[in-house]
Amino acid sequence: MVAAAVIGGIATVAGGAIGASGARSAASAQQRSADAATAEQRRQYDQTRADQQPWIQAGTGALDRLTTASTGDNSNFFASPDYEFRRTEGGRGIENSAAARGGAFSGNALRALSDYNSNLASGEYGNWWNRQAGLAGVGQSAVNQVGAFGQASANNIGQLQLASGNAQASGIRGSADAWGDSIKGVGDIASYWYGNRGK
């Protein structure tokens, strides 16, 4: 009878140890999985942000040019390649036409150049402004996309961390339950043995 009680007690304690170890191992595996998923979320967010940087930079540059122009400084407009090209080619066309007629430096040729440059600046300024505003909008859109992806990543990471915490708590509880059941089992065996010892 004593041998049976000892064997039963040892088996109960061994079962508790195995159950506690299994609960800790399961919790550890869940935590590693949640940590890996969190790292992947962060990696993907960083990659998305890096992918969007050229668009954000283009938008920021355009916004800077618009801000400068709104203060009355139109140097960005006058230095823009499209304005410069049209001015140069248009001026060349007027000069060539005047030269062909023998009046390259006449008052009419100079007046035509002046009118052309004046009309070109006023006509092209709106086009330039709209192009810059479009680029600024592209940058704003990229920022919004990165922000939305960042929020989604933060939500996912929060859920993963919550799952990791729950797994740890479950492992602790499972381990405690296994040891509690083991101790209760030993107590039951002892109670039974002492209760039946005189029979």
Secondary structure, DSSP 8 states (H G I E B T S, - for coil): -HHHHHHHHHHHHHHHHHHHHHHHHHHHHHHHHHHHHHHHHHHHHHHHHHHHHHHHHHHHHHHHHHHHHHTT--HHHHT-HHHHHHHHHHHHHHHHHHHHTT-TTSHHHHHHHHHHHHHHHHHHHHHHHHHHHHHHHHHHHHHHHHHHHHHHHHHHHHHHHHHHHHHHHHHHHHHHHHHHHHHHHHHHHHHHHHHHTT-
